[in-house]
Amino acid sequence: MNKKNVLKRLSCVFLASVVTLNATTGSALAYTSTQLKTSVPASSVTTGNRVCGDYYKIETAGSLIKVTYKHKLAYPKGFSPRLLAYPSGVLKGPIQYKKQLDGLGAGETTSFEYDCSEVADGKYYFRVCANEITAESSVGLTIYPTLLPQIRVVVKDGIPTLYQFKNIAADNRNQAGKYSYTKSRKKSLIDYKYQLFNKRGYIKNPRTINEAAESTYYKKVSDKIVTAAKAYTNYKKAFAIFEFVTKNFYYDYYADANNKVPYDDPYYNLKNQQNKTGINANTYKGKVAVQCDGYAGLFTALARAQGIPTRMVYGRKITNSSTWEGTSSTALKTNTHTWVQCRINGRWVNIDPQQGSLNRYGNKDVKSNKKWVKSTIVNYYYFDMSYEQMAATHKFNKIVVNS
């Protein structure tokens, strides 16, 4: 074999090894549906952040589930840690399945323990719900806001074990890292024209966007929000915008009940809210109802106006009484929800404004219901969610950039 052929062969071997290495590296995060839906034991679960929103640390010690909870809001009526049947989400068993805690002041850090020594063997959800009743629905269901959505727990012989969807967490983080944050620096929302700027009832027929004028308006409102909150860092600005959107907009259950396309145009929705105008399917004198795209679009517009790179994430979200194990492989890849990510201090901050808001318009089960219900509670858990905990309910499928 001559020198030229030797070099050629060595080159081929090197390229093959590189391809193999890349394939191996890539496959480490190319999970199958079965792998994504598999939960594994965890010694502890940490959620949120200690700066602005709600923060939890959940761990086990013998028969105890130990919780450290820092909460932004005051809960004068206290809250209830609950152990719920899996997968139905129903409170079951004797009184030890629900524990009552006393009233709490704003900004306090609380520690408590939940004893599982007399809990029957089985699979459960561990949740924390506020005792504050925010509203009563038209069908008579009392609403206790869920502050901590769900932690998977398996109890065996009175000993609890925490479980997490580590593969979904890793896959979500990998998806987030695929896209350059520079593409999220736009000041307008032209890259989301098909998702947000539809003419009423026609999603694929977007209206004309005046980028300059609309971006100027977003900046005007955004400046007012962050100034009022005395927010000087990008992190605090994002938090102020989260509070504004969650407190001032309503989830559009009326559209769901009547099979209507929600109107999620952030420019006109924001103008109606600010000017207290509008009398139509989703607006009444400044009360504005949107769905997840609408919440995400409003947040993105206002955050980008502050120069914070922000993008919308599309994916699958399961409810508090659903499980990833029970989700089909096809459904796993189907987008059912939208949230956002902000690039702050060198990392992507996960934020779900729609889930943070407990305001609602109408009722998904009653077509004629047009009642506006404003909650006094914002769920701060959904600001700066950790990848590990959001994996219990959120799976990334697509991040739209420059569409």
C-alpha positions in Angstrom: 0.0 0.0 0.0 1.5 3.3 -1.1 1.8 6.4 1.2 -1.1 8.1 -0.6 -3.5 5.2 0.0 -2.3 4.9 3.6 -3.2 8.6 4.3 -6.5 8.2 2.5 -7.4 5.1 4.6 -6.3 6.9 7.8 -8.4 9.8 6.8 -11.5 7.6 6.3 -10.9 5.9 9.6 -10.7 9.3 11.4 -13.9 10.6 9.7 -15.7 7.4 10.5 -14.7 7.8 14.2 -15.9 11.4 14.2 -19.2 10.4 12.7 -19.5 7.5 15.3 -18.7 9.9 18.1 -21.2 12.5 16.9 -23.9 9.8 16.5 -23.2 8.5 20.0 -23.1 12.0 21.5 -26.3 12.9 19.7 -28.1 9.7 20.6 -27.5 10.4 24.2 -30.3 13.0 24.0 -32.3 11.3 21.2 -34.6 9.7 23.6 -37.4 7.3 22.5 -40.9 8.0 23.6 -40.7 5.2 26.2 -37.5 6.7 27.6 -39.1 10.2 27.8 -42.1 8.8 29.7 -40.0 7.0 32.2 -39.5 8.6 35.6 -36.5 7.8 37.9 -35.9 8.2 41.7 -34.6 11.5 42.9 -33.2 12.4 46.3 -34.6 15.9 46.2 -36.5 18.3 43.9 -35.8 22.0 43.7 -38.0 24.4 41.9 -38.0 28.1 41.0 -35.7 30.7 42.3 -35.0 32.5 45.6 -34.9 36.0 44.1 -38.4 36.9 42.9 -40.9 34.1 42.7 -41.8 31.0 44.7 -39.1 28.5 45.7 -39.5 24.9 46.9 -37.1 22.3 48.0 -38.6 18.9 48.5 -36.7 16.0 49.9 -37.3 12.8 51.9 -36.0 11.5 55.2 -37.3 8.2 56.3 -41.1 8.3 56.3 -41.1 12.1 55.9 -41.5 14.4 52.9 -39.7 17.5 54.0 -40.5 20.8 52.3 -38.8 24.3 52.4 -41.0 26.9 50.8 -40.4 30.6 50.2 -43.5 32.3 48.9 -43.9 35.8 47.6 -47.6 36.2 48.5 -49.2 36.2 51.9 -51.6 33.4 52.4 -53.7 34.4 55.5 -55.8 31.3 55.3 -52.7 29.1 54.9 -52.3 26.3 52.4 -52.6 22.5 52.3 -50.0 20.0 51.2 -51.9 17.1 49.5 -51.1 13.6 48.6 -53.3 12.7 45.6 -54.1 9.4 44.0 -52.1 8.7 40.8 -53.1 9.1 38.0 -56.6 10.3 38.8 -55.5 13.3 40.9 -58.3 12.6 43.4 -57.7 13.2 47.1 -58.2 9.8 48.8 -57.9 8.0 52.1 -58.1 9.3 55.7 -57.2 12.7 57.0 -53.4 12.1 56.8 -53.6 12.5 53.0 -54.2 16.2 53.6 -52.4 18.5 56.0 -53.5 22.0 57.0 -51.0 24.8 57.5 -51.6 28.1 59.3 -51.6 31.5 57.6 -48.4 32.8 56.2 -47.0 36.3 55.6 -45.7 37.6 52.4 -42.1 36.7 51.6 -41.7 34.2 54.5 -39.8 30.9 54.3 -41.7 28.0 55.7 -40.6 24.5 56.5 -42.9 21.6 57.1 -43.0 17.8 57.0 -45.5 15.4 55.6 -45.5 12.0 57.4 -46.2 9.0 55.1 -45.8 6.3 57.7 -49.5 5.5 57.6 -50.0 6.1 53.9 -51.0 3.0 51.9 -48.5 1.7 49.4 -49.0 3.2 46.0 -48.2 6.0 43.5 -49.2 9.5 44.3 -48.9 13.2 43.4 -47.6 15.6 46.1 -49.0 19.1 45.6 -49.4 22.3 47.6 -52.7 24.2 47.3 -53.7 27.6 48.7 -56.7 27.5 51.1 -57.7 30.8 49.6 -60.8 30.4 47.5 -60.4 32.7 44.5 -63.7 32.0 42.8 -66.6 29.7 42.3 -67.2 28.4 38.8 -70.6 28.4 37.2 -70.9 24.7 37.7 -70.3 25.1 41.5 -66.8 23.8 41.7 -64.8 25.6 44.4 -61.3 26.6 43.2 -58.3 26.2 45.4 -55.3 27.5 43.5 -52.5 24.9 43.0 -49.2 26.5 44.1 -46.9 23.5 43.5 -48.3 21.5 40.5 -47.1 18.0 41.1 -44.2 16.0 42.4 -44.3 12.2 41.7 -44.1 10.1 44.9 -44.1 6.3 45.4 -44.8 5.1 48.9 -43.7 1.6 49.9 -44.0 0.4 53.6 -44.5 4.0 54.7 -41.4 5.3 53.0 -41.8 7.9 50.2 -39.5 8.1 47.2 -39.5 11.1 44.9 -39.5 10.6 41.1 -38.6 12.9 38.2 -38.7 12.8 34.4 -34.9 13.3 34.0 -34.9 12.5 30.3 -37.6 15.1 29.5 -35.6 17.6 31.5 -32.4 16.8 29.6 -34.2 16.8 26.3 -35.8 20.2 27.1 -32.5 21.7 28.0 -31.0 20.3 24.8 -33.8 21.8 22.7 -33.2 25.2 24.2 -29.5 25.1 23.4 -30.1 24.4 19.7 -30.9 28.0 18.8 -28.7 31.1 18.9 -30.1 33.7 21.3 -29.2 36.4 18.9 -32.2 35.5 16.8 -34.4 36.4 19.8 -33.2 40.0 19.9 -35.8 41.4 17.6 -37.7 44.4 18.9 -40.9 43.5 16.9 -42.8 40.3 16.7 -42.6 39.9 13.0 -41.2 36.4 13.4 -44.4 35.3 15.0 -46.8 36.8 12.5 -48.5 33.5 11.7 -49.0 32.6 15.4 -50.2 35.9 16.8 -51.4 38.3 14.2 -54.2 36.4 12.6 -57.3 38.1 11.5 -60.2 37.0 13.7 -60.9 33.3 12.9 -58.2 32.9 10.3 -54.9 31.8 11.8 -53.0 31.5 8.6 -54.1 34.9 7.3 -52.0 37.4 9.4 -52.7 41.1 9.3 -50.1 43.6 8.2 -47.7 44.5 11.0 -46.3 48.1 11.3 -43.1 47.1 13.0 -41.9 50.6 13.9 -45.1 51.9 15.3 -46.0 48.7 17.2 -42.5 48.3 18.6 -42.6 51.9 19.8 -45.9 51.2 21.6 -44.6 48.1 23.3 -41.6 50.1 24.5 -43.9 52.8 25.9 -46.0 50.4 27.9 -43.0 48.2 28.9 -41.1 51.3 30.2 -44.1 52.2 32.4 -44.3 48.7 33.8 -40.6 48.4 34.8 -40.5 51.9 36.1 -43.5 51.4 38.4 -41.8 48.2 39.7 -38.4 49.9 40.1 -36.9 47.1 38.1 -33.3 47.9 37.1 -31.9 44.5 36.1 -33.1 42.3 33.2 -34.2 39.7 35.7 -36.3 42.1 37.7 -37.7 43.6 34.5 -38.8 40.2 33.3 -40.4 39.5 36.6 -42.3 42.8 36.5 -43.6 42.0 33.0 -44.6 38.5 34.2 -46.6 40.1 37.1 -48.2 42.6 34.7 -49.3 40.0 32.2 -50.6 37.5 34.7 -52.5 40.0 36.7 -54.1 42.0 33.9 -55.2 39.4 31.3 -57.7 36.6 31.5 -57.7 33.0 30.1 -60.3 32.7 27.3 -62.4 29.7 28.3 -65.3 31.2 26.3 -63.4 30.6 23.1 -62.9 27.0 24.2 -66.5 26.4 25.0 -67.7 27.8 21.7 -65.0 26.3 19.5 -63.8 29.8 18.5 -60.3 30.7 17.5 -58.8 32.8 20.3 -57.7 36.3 19.4 -54.1 36.6 20.6 -52.9 39.7 18.7 -50.7 41.3 21.4 -50.8 44.8 19.9 -54.5 45.3 19.9 -55.0 43.3 23.1 -52.5 45.5 24.9 -54.1 48.7 23.5 -57.5 47.6 24.6 -56.2 46.8 28.1 -54.4 50.0 28.5 -57.1 52.3 27.1 -60.0 50.3 28.7 -61.6 49.9 25.3 -63.1 47.1 23.2 -66.4 45.3 23.2 -66.2 42.1 21.3 -65.7 38.3 21.7 -62.6 38.6 23.9 -62.7 42.1 25.2 -65.0 44.2 27.4 -64.0 47.7 28.4 -60.3 46.8 29.0 -60.8 43.3 30.2 -59.0 41.1 27.7 -59.1 37.4 27.3 -56.3 35.4 25.6 -55.0 31.9 25.5 -51.4 30.6 25.9 -50.2 32.1 22.6 -51.7 35.4 23.7 -50.0 35.4 27.1 -46.7 34.4 25.6 -47.0 37.0 22.8 -47.7 39.8 25.2 -44.8 38.8 27.4 -42.4 38.5 24.4 -43.4 41.9 23.1 -42.9 43.7 26.4 -39.6 41.9 27.3 -38.1 42.4 23.8 -39.0 46.1 24.2 -36.6 46.1 27.2 -33.8 44.6 25.1 -34.2 41.2 26.7 -33.8 38.3 24.1 -37.1 36.5 24.3 -38.7 33.6 22.3 -41.8 31.5 22.4 -41.7 27.8 23.0 -44.2 25.3 21.6 -44.7 22.0 23.2 -46.8 19.5 25.1 -48.3 20.3 28.5 -50.1 17.8 30.6 -52.6 18.7 33.3 -52.3 18.1 37.0 -54.4 14.9 36.7 -52.5 13.5 33.6 -49.3 11.5 33.3 -46.5 11.3 30.8 -46.8 7.5 31.0 -50.4 7.7 29.8 -49.5 10.0 26.9 -49.3 8.3 23.5 -46.1 8.7 21.4 -48.0 10.8 18.8 -49.5 13.0 21.5 -46.1 13.5 23.0 -45.0 15.3 19.9 -48.2 17.3 19.5 -48.1 21.0 20.5 -50.8 21.9 23.0 -49.2 24.8 24.9 -47.0 27.9 24.5 -44.6 29.5 27.0 -41.5 31.6 26.8 -37.8 31.8 27.5 -35.7 34.9 28.2 -32.0 35.0 27.9 -30.7 36.6 31.1 -27.3 36.4 32.7 -26.1 33.8 30.3 -28.9 31.3 30.7 -32.5 30.7 29.4 -35.1 31.5 32.0 -38.2 29.4 31.7 -41.5 31.4 32.2 -45.1 30.4 31.7 -47.3 33.5 31.9 -50.5 31.7 31.1 -50.1 29.1 33.9 -49.1 31.9 36.3 -52.4 33.7 35.7 -55.6 32.5 37.5 -57.9 35.1 35.9 -60.5 33.7 33.5 -63.3 34.6 31.1 -66.2 32.2 30.8 -66.2 28.5 31.5 -65.0 25.7 29.2 -68.1 23.6 30.1 -70.8 26.3 29.6 -71.1 28.0 26.2 -73.2 30.9 27.4 -70.9 31.8 30.3 -69.3 35.3 29.8 -68.3 36.0 33.4 -65.0 37.7 34.0 -63.3 36.3 37.1 -60.2 38.1 38.5 -58.1 36.2 41.0 -56.1 37.8 43.8 -53.4 35.1 43.4 -50.6 34.8 40.9 -48.8 31.5 40.8 -45.1 32.6 41.0 -44.0 29.0 40.6 -44.2 29.6 36.9 -41.5 32.3 36.8 -38.0 30.9 36.4 -39.0 27.2 36.4 -36.1 24.7 36.8 -35.8 22.3 33.9 -36.0 19.4 36.3 -39.4 20.4 37.8 -41.0 21.7 34.6 -40.4 18.3 33.1 -43.3 17.0 35.2 -45.7 19.0 33.1 -43.9 20.7 30.1 -42.1 19.1 27.1 -40.4 21.2 24.5 -41.2 20.4 20.9 -40.4 23.5 18.8 -38.8 26.9 19.3 -39.8 29.3 16.5 -37.2 31.8 15.4 -37.3 34.0 12.3 -40.3 32.2 10.9 
